Amino acid sequence: MNPNLAFDTSKPHLAFSLDTHEDEAAARFAKRYGQPPEFIFEEQGNLWVGPLPKREEHATVTD
């Protein structure tokens, strides 16, 4: 985990631009992965949603 970030970078997250509403990001995550995200937060100029389910843990992706 990078101590300068608020989330565990060893676990991939879905990233959205900051103009994406949190509810929309959560809905898109749930539609894509079949479950709601555990966390939604702003960091490094993005809205991060996740982490990705185990079966999808191959990379941090943007949507």
Number of C-alpha atoms within 10 A of each C-alpha: 10 9 8 6 10 12 19 12 13 12 16 21 26 22 23 20 14 14 8 12 11 17 10 11 22 21 15 17 22 14 11 10 15 11 13 19 21 11 12 18 14 16 13 8 10 16 21 27 23 22 23 22 17 9 7 12 14 11 12 17 13 12 9
